[in-house]
């Protein structure tokens, strides 16, 4: 049974439940309605095509690895940029599992790469990694 057929059945049972006067029919309709709602909750949601644009190569590699780990197939359409990743999946899966996992691992990766970069630069090039100082304006050039 498809999701649309299941939703249609729920509407019919609800209409029956509202129109009946008999206590037995109301009880049967209520039971049927609860079973249909349970089936609807268990029914898979339709997959939707999502487009992600990830310009950072490390984050793109991380996202591709996560998508593949969850047995999904990333792809690009002809003429799409290298930074574009297309994936077909359920919205609920994206919101509750894939995206939160990506954000958490992405932050860990960012912290690690930042620390490694600072370490290499301070050891190999110069130990002062502070930002450039801000100097006051030199005045108006017309004076």
N, C-alpha and C positions, 0 to 999 in steps of 0.2 A: 504494500500500500504506500502510495507516495505521500509526501508531507501535505500537499494540497488536498488530497482525498481525505486524509485524517482530519484536517481542519474543517472541511466540509461536513464530515460526520459529527464532529463536536457541535457545530452550529445546529444541526438537525436534532441532536439529543437535547440541547439546551432549549430549543423551541418546544419539543415534546414535554420537557420538564416544566416549562412555564404554562403550557396549555392544559395539563392534566389536573383532574380534581380528586382522583383516587389516591389514597395513601400508598397502596401497593405499587401503582404505576410510578408515583413520585420516587419511591425507594429504588425501583428498578432503573429508572432514568438517572438517578443520582449515582448509582453504582456504575452504570455504563459510562457516564460522564467522567467519573474518576479514572476508570480504566483507559478511556481515550486520552485523557490528559497525561497519564503515565506513559502511554505509547508515544504521544507527541513529544514529551520530554526526552524519551529515549531515541526518537527518530533522528537520523543524521540531518544536519542542516545542509543546505545546498552549498557547494563550493563557489567561491567568488574569485575572480582574477584581481590580484593586487599588484600595484606597481611601486617599487621601491627605488629610490635614487640615492646611492651611497657613493660619494666621491672619494672618501678615505679608503685607500686600497686595503688596509688591515681590517677595517670594519666590514668592508665588502666580503673579504675572504671569510671572516668570522660568520657573517650572516649566511653566506652560501653553505658553509659547513653545517650550521645549525639546521638549515632547511633540509639538507640532504640527510642529516642524522635522524630527522623525523620522517624519512621516506617520502619527501616531497621532491618535485622536479622543478628546479629553477630554470628559467629560459629567458630569451630576449626575442623580440620580433625583429624582422629585417629593418635595418636602418635605425634601430634604437642605439643609444649611446652605450658604451662599454660599462658605464656606471649604473645602468638601468638593470634591475632584476625583476622579472615577472614571476609570480607564484600563484597557483590556484589552491585555495584552502578555505576552510570554514572560518567565518568571522570570529566565532567564539574561541576557536583554537588559537587564532592570531592574538586576540585580546587577552586571553587568560594564560597562554603557555609560551608561544613563540616570541612575541614582542617583549614581555617582561624578562624572559631568559636572555634575549639578545641585549637588552639595555643593561642588565646586570653584568654580563660577560664583557660587554663593550667598555664599561667603566673600568673593570679589572684590567683589560687589555690596555686601555689608555693610561692608567696609572703605572703599569709595568713599563710601557714604552717610554713614558715621560721620565721615569726613574733611570732607565737604562741610558737614555739620551743624555741626561744630565751627568751621569757617571762617566760616560765615554768622553764627553766634551771637557769636563773638569780634569780628567786624567791626561788626555791627549793634547788638548789645545790651550785652555786657560782655566784656572780655578775660579775666577770671578764670573759667576753666572747671573749677577744682578741685572736688572733692567737698566736701560740707558737713563741718565739723569736728565731732568727737565731743567732747561735754563731759561731765565727770563728773556723777554723780547729785547732786542738790541736797540730799540728806539726807531723813530721814523727816519727813513733814508733821505728825506728831503731837508733835514736840518743841516 
